[in-house]
């Protein structure tokens, strides 16, 4: 459960950073330091989330599945 909370919080941070970058881009036409800083945070959070997910997969904490995961043996026995 705590893993899902962390992932959602990081996603919210990524979207907030993207919105902040857009705000600074539109508002401050001549100075782009804040825009660059906000978008750098977004890239850092995205790379961090990707690395976090890859580590969790490698440790076996979470298990990836495809778009159409194959049903387990127990699911077919129930039919």
SEMARDO-911543 format. One record per atom (N, C-alpha, C): x, y, z; residue in one letter. Coordinates in steps of 0.02 Angstrom, whole numbers, padded with zeros to 5 digits, always signed. Each point is the difference from the previous one (the first is absolute). Example, Ala and Ser with C-alpha at 12.3 -4.5 7.8 and 13.67 -1.06 7.14 Angstrom:
BEGIN
+00660-00284+00390a-00045+00059+00000a+00045+00060+00000a-00018+00053-00036s+00042+00059+00003s-00039+00055+00037s
This chain:
BEGIN
+00041-00060+00000x-00041+00060+00000x+00043+00063+00000x+00053+00000+00039x+00042+00059+00004x+00036+00014-00066x+00012-00052-00039x+00032+00010-00065x-00046+00039-00047x-00064-00016+00001x-00048+00036-00042x-00004+00073+00021x+00003+00014+00064x-00003+00069+00025x+00061+00038-00024x+00059-00031+00003x+00061+00033-00023x-00004+00015-00075x-00023-00049-00038x-00006+00010-00073x-00048+00056-00017x-00058+00002+00033x-00049+00052-00012x+00028+00068+00019x+00034+00005+00057x+00029+00063+00021x+00053+00025-00049x+00041-00045-00027x+00050+00020-00049x-00034+00023-00064x-00053-00035-00021x-00037+00022-00059x-00029+00070+00010x-00027+00013+00058x-00027+00066+00015x+00056+00052-00002x+00059-00018+00026x+00057+00045-00003x+00022+00014-00072x-00002-00051-00043x+00018+00009-00070x-00049+00047-00034x-00064-00010+00011x-00051+00043-00031x+00005+00071+00027x+00012+00008+00065x+00007+00066+00030x+00061+00036-00028x+00054-00036-00009x+00060+00031-00028x-00011+00020-00073x-00036-00041-00037x-00015+00017-00069x-00045+00063-00003x-00049+00003+00044x-00044+00059+00002x+00039+00062+00021x+00046-00008+00047x+00041+00056+00021x+00043+00026-00057x+00029-00047-00038x+00041+00019-00057x-00041+00038-00052x-00061-00023-00013x-00044+00034-00047x-00018+00070+00025x-00015+00005+00064x-00018+00065+00030x+00058+00050-00008x+00060-00022+00017x+00058+00045-00005x+00017+00016-00073x-00012-00047-00044x+00013+00013-00071x-00046+00054-00027x-00064-00004+00019x-00049+00048-00025x+00008+00068+00035x+00011-00002+00064x+00000+00063+00040x+00064+00040-00010x+00058-00033+00001x+00065+00036-00004x+00030-00013-00069x-00015+00044-00046x+00022-00012-00069x+00075+00009-00009x+00032+00044+00038x+00071+00013-00010x+00047-00043+00042x-00022-00024+00058x+00043-00037+00045x-00024-00072+00005x+00041-00047-00021x-00022-00069-00002x+00033-00044+00053x+00034+00029+00049x+00034-00041+00050x-00050-00041+00041x-00056+00029+00018x-00051-00037+00038x-00031-00055-00041x-00010+00013-00064x-00027-00051-00045x+00047-00059-00004x+00064+00014-00011x+00050-00053-00005x+00004-00039+00065x-00002+00035+00057x+00003-00034+00064x-00060-00046+00011x-00059+00023-00018x-00061-00040+00008x+00002-00062-00045x+00022+00009-00062x+00002-00057-00046x+00057-00048+00018x+00054+00026+00030x+00053-00044+00024x-00025-00043+00057x-00041+00029+00045x-00030-00040+00053x-00045-00054-00028x-00038+00017-00053x-00045-00049-00031x+00040-00058-00028x+00054+00015-00034x+00042-00053-00029x+00031-00042+00056x+00024+00032+00053x+00029-00037+00056x-00050-00045+00034x-00060+00025+00010x-00053-00041+00031x-00019-00059-00045x-00003+00012-00065x-00018-00054-00047x+00053-00054-00001x+00063+00020-00002x+00055-00049+00000x+00002-00037+00067x-00011+00037+00054x-00002-00032+00067x-00056-00050+00006x-00059+00017-00025x-00056-00047+00002x+00014-00062-00042x+00029+00009-00059x+00017-00056-00042x+00051-00046+00034x+00052+00030+00030x+00050-00040+00036x-00031-00036+00060x-00044+00034+00036x-00034-00030+00058x-00041-00061-00022x-00037+00007-00055x-00040-00056-00025x+00045-00058-00023x+00055+00015-00033x+00045-00053-00023x+00032-00037+00059x+00017+00036+00053x+00028-00031+00060x-00053-00045+00033x-00061+00024+00005x-00054-00041+00030x-00013-00063-00042x+00004+00006-00065x-00009-00060-00043x+00058-00048+00011x+00061+00026+00003x+00059-00043+00009x-00002-00035+00068x-00025+00033+00051x-00004-00031+00066x-00060-00046+00008x-00045+00001-00049x-00059-00043+00003x-00057+00028+00042x+00004+00063+00017x-00052+00031+00041x-00063+00009-00042x+00008+00021-00062x-00056+00006-00047x+00014-00044-00060x-00052-00021-00033x+00007-00044-00058x-00034+00032-00060x+00039+00014-00053x-00030+00031-00059x-00043-00051-00038x-00047+00026-00038x-00042-00042-00042x-00010+00036-00066x-00019-00037-00050x-00011+00029-00066x-00067+00034-00005x-00015+00023-00060x-00064+00032-00011x-00057-00050+00009x+00010-00060-00025x-00048-00054+00008x+00033-00056+00039x+00002+00005+00067x+00034-00051+00039x-00035-00068-00007x+00039-00052+00000x-00028-00067-00004x-00034-00017+00065x-00058-00030-00003x-00034-00019+00063x+00040-00054+00037x-00006+00002+00065x+00036-00049+00041x-00035-00068-00006x+00033-00052+00022x-00028-00068-00004x-00064-00006+00041x-00003+00034+00056x-00059-00002+00042x-00061+00033-00032x+00012+00050-00041x-00055+00035-00032x-00033-00043-00054x+00041-00041-00034x-00029-00043-00052x-00036-00059+00031x+00020-00022+00059x-00033-00056+00033x-00070+00019+00024x-00010+00065+00013x-00065+00024+00025x-00053+00005-00055x+00021-00006-00063x-00049+00007-00055x-00043-00059-00009x
